[in-house]
Amino acid sequence: MQHFQTPDTKVLGLPFSAAVRVGDMLYLSGALGNRPGTLTLADGGMAGQARQTMENIGATLRHCGLGFDDVVKCTVMMADMSEWSEFNAVYVTYFTPGRLPARSAFGCNGLALGARLELECLARYP
């Protein structure tokens, strides 16, 4: 088992690993749309936070030697499910067409920092 901290998550001193590798699987902690190295959420509502969330996930994947094509499953948690289509419009731009990961989603009544969404991913090493 291997635990990863990215430079941006390490500086925050949060009580979890950015990702954990077990065998050929990488388990990423839930990502928010906070600006790298801060606890400040990105501007722009759902679209802005969705973009920043995906960028944060991309940074963790790269740090661990992977990319979005290696993501096999995502779990989406949203504060307001009425923003589903706005989230999806951003989300799909990060994946190769026809190679979308499996996904689950649910609404919740509160996320850390008052975020609009949190996204958790599983990726596989080739």
C-alpha positions in Angstrom: 0.0 0.0 0.0 1.3 3.5 -0.9 -0.1 6.8 0.4 0.2 10.0 -1.6 0.0 13.7 -0.7 0.2 16.2 -3.4 2.1 19.5 -2.7 -1.2 21.4 -2.7 -2.9 19.0 -0.2 0.2 18.6 2.0 0.4 22.3 2.8 -3.2 22.2 4.1 -2.3 19.5 6.7 -5.7 17.8 6.4 -6.2 14.5 8.2 -6.3 12.2 5.1 -4.2 11.1 2.1 -4.9 12.7 -1.3 -4.8 9.1 -2.7 -3.9 5.6 -1.7 -2.6 2.9 -4.0 -3.5 -0.7 -3.3 -2.2 -3.1 -6.0 -3.1 -1.7 -9.4 -5.9 0.5 -8.0 -5.7 4.1 -6.9 -8.3 5.4 -4.5 -8.6 9.2 -4.6 -10.1 11.1 -1.7 -13.1 13.2 -2.4 -12.1 16.5 -4.2 -13.8 19.8 -3.8 -13.5 22.9 -6.0 -11.1 24.7 -3.8 -8.2 26.7 -5.2 -5.0 24.7 -5.0 -3.3 25.0 -1.6 -6.2 26.9 0.0 -9.6 26.3 1.5 -11.2 28.9 -0.7 -13.7 27.6 -3.2 -13.4 28.7 -6.8 -15.7 31.5 -8.1 -18.4 30.8 -10.7 -21.0 28.7 -8.8 -21.4 25.1 -10.0 -19.5 25.5 -13.2 -16.5 27.2 -11.6 -16.4 24.7 -8.7 -16.8 21.7 -11.1 -13.9 22.9 -13.3 -11.7 23.4 -10.3 -12.7 20.0 -8.8 -11.7 18.3 -12.1 -8.5 20.3 -12.2 -7.7 19.2 -8.6 -8.4 15.6 -9.5 -6.2 15.9 -12.6 -3.4 17.2 -10.4 -3.7 14.2 -8.0 -3.8 11.8 -10.9 -0.7 13.3 -12.5 1.1 13.3 -9.2 0.4 9.5 -9.0 1.4 8.9 -12.6 -2.1 8.5 -14.1 -4.6 10.6 -16.1 -8.3 10.8 -16.6 -8.3 7.9 -19.1 -7.3 5.7 -16.1 -10.4 6.6 -14.0 -12.8 3.7 -13.8 -15.4 4.9 -11.3 -16.6 8.3 -9.9 -19.0 9.1 -7.1 -20.6 12.5 -7.3 -22.0 14.3 -4.2 -24.0 17.4 -4.9 -25.6 20.0 -2.6 -28.3 20.7 -5.2 -29.3 18.0 -7.7 -30.9 20.7 -9.9 -27.4 21.7 -10.9 -26.8 18.2 -12.4 -26.8 19.4 -16.1 -24.4 22.3 -15.3 -22.0 19.8 -13.6 -22.2 17.3 -16.5 -21.4 20.0 -19.0 -18.0 20.5 -17.4 -17.4 16.9 -16.3 -17.6 15.3 -19.8 -14.9 17.7 -21.2 -12.2 16.0 -19.0 -12.7 12.5 -20.5 -12.0 11.0 -23.9 -15.4 10.6 -25.8 -16.7 7.1 -25.4 -14.4 6.4 -22.4 -16.5 7.8 -19.5 -16.0 6.0 -16.2 -18.8 4.3 -14.3 -20.5 6.7 -12.0 -22.9 7.1 -9.1 -24.4 10.4 -7.8 -26.4 11.5 -4.9 -27.7 14.7 -3.3 -26.6 15.7 0.2 -27.5 18.4 2.6 -24.0 19.6 3.3 -20.5 19.4 2.0 -17.2 20.6 3.5 -16.5 24.3 3.0 -20.1 24.8 1.8 -19.1 23.3 -1.6 -21.6 22.7 -4.4 -20.1 19.3 -5.1 -17.5 16.7 -4.0 -16.2 14.1 -6.4 -14.4 10.8 -5.5 -12.6 8.7 -8.0 -11.1 5.3 -8.4 -8.4 4.8 -11.1 -6.4 1.8 -12.3 -2.7 1.6 -13.2 -2.2 0.1 -16.6 
